[in-house]
């Protein structure tokens, strides 16, 4: 069976259970932390998939990777995934849960990249602008990237507005080469 199909099915079941328990926000936060753990620690995946490691140790590792004070639902879910031998799909299950949760709650991720740090006021204004355009909640973060020289890059959903000096210089260079 396809790993993507399996991960979405498990994620849907987890989301439904979390909604019944009115705990979907906490599980969302735990799945975000788990997903980040997989990305930040390259050895984590191989450790969890190691058949020589007992399920009890995998359970403890996974609970730790979900952050402090793991919910009972997440604890039971991890135990179920391990019992069914689906630990290879766990990273994809976490990502699928995050996607399903965001879709259900109409949450969009937004990112503002600038050459120098911006004030909190500018950050809030950009976030509000994105929220008004998406008609939903925006998880917004800012990033400083001096290599863009000046200006900004705003990204959300499939939209990307590049008003950086670097991209303008690049387009001028392309025009000059013609």
N, C-alpha and C positions, 0 to 999 in steps of 0.2 A: 504494500500500500504506500502511496505517496506521503512523504514526510510533511508536506504542506497541508494536505487534507487532514492528517492526524492531528497536527498542531492546532489547526483551526477548530476542530471538533472538541478537543480538550479545552481550549481557551473559551469556547462558547459555553461549555458545561460549567467551567469555573465561574464565568461571568454570571450565568443564571443562578448558580448557588450563592454567589456573593450578593446578588440583587435580592434574593429571598431573605438573606440574613441582614440586608441593608448595610453591607460591609464592602461594597465594591470600590470605594475610594481608598480604603486601607490596602486592599488587595492590589489595586492599581499601583500604589506607591511601592509595595513590595515587589511587584513584577518589574517595575522600572529599575529598582535597585538590583534585582537579580540579573536583568538584561545588561546593565552596566557592568556588573561583576564579570559576566562572560566576555565583554568587550575589553575591560581593563586588565584582566588576568588571563593571558593566553593559555596557561597550564590548567586553568580551571576546567575547561571542557574535557581535556584528556583525563584528568583526575576523576571527574564524575563518570566518564564512560569506561573507566578501568574495571574490567570484570573481577579483578582480584580484590577490589575494595568492597567491604561489606555494605549492605544497604543502610545499616545503622550509621556508619561513618558518612556515607553519602548524604543521608538525611540531615545529620548535624552540619555538614558543610553547606548544604543548600539552604538550610534555615539561617545560618550565619550570613550567607550571601544575600539573603532577602532583607537584612537589616536587623535592627533591635526590635524586640517585642513582636515576634511574628504571630499573626493571627492564627487561631485554631484551624480555620478553613484552609489557609495556605499550608499549614503543617500537615493536615490530613490529605490535601491534594498532592503534596510532594510524596507522601507515603504511598498513595495510590499509583502515581506515575512510576515510582521505583518498583512497586509490586508487579506492575504490568510490564516492566522491562522497557519503558519508554524514555529513559533518561537522555537518550540521544536527541530526543525531540524537545527537551525542556527549554532550551534557549529559544526555539521557534514558538513554543507555546507561550512563553512570556511575551515575546514580540507580538504575537497574534492577539493576546489579551489586551495589550496596550492599544493596539490598533482598533479593536472592537470597542473598547471602553471610550476612546476618543471619538469614534464615530457616533456612538450612542449619546454621548454627552455634548456633542457638537464642539469639540475642542480642536483647535488648530495650533500647530507649532509655528512660531514666528521667530525670526532671527535678524538682528540688526548688526551689521559689521561696519565699524568705523576705523579710521586711521589713528584716532586718539580717543581716550575715554570721553563719554558724553554724560551730561548731568542726568540725574534721576527724572527730572521734569521732561527732558527730551525723550527719554525712554518711555515714560508713561504716555506722552502724546502719540508716539509712534504705535504703541500697543493699542491705544484707543482707536486710532485710525484703522488698524488692521481688524479690530473687533467690529467696528461699524461696517466694514466691507464684507466680513465673513458672517455677520449676524450670529456670532457665537463667542465662546470664551477662547482666549489666546494664551498659550503657554509661551511666554516671550523671554528671550535671552539676548544679551548683547555680547559682542566679541570685539576685541581690539586687534586689528591686523595692520600694522604700520606699512606693510608692503603695498597697500592700496593707495598710498600717498596722501589722499584727501577724499572728501566726499563720503559716501556711504553705499552699502549694499543692503537692501531690504528683501527678505525672502519669507514667504509663507505659502502653504499649499503648493501649487505648481507655479506660483507667481514669483518672479525675480526682477527687482528693479535695481539696476547697476548704475549708480550715479557717482562712481569712483573716478578719481583723476587717472588712475592706472588704465581703466578701460577706455577713457576718452583719449589718452595718449596713444593707446594701441590702435584705436580706430583712425586716428590721424596718420599714424605710421602706415597703416594698410592703404589709406587713400594716397599717400605720397608714393607708394610703391607701384601704383597703377600707371 
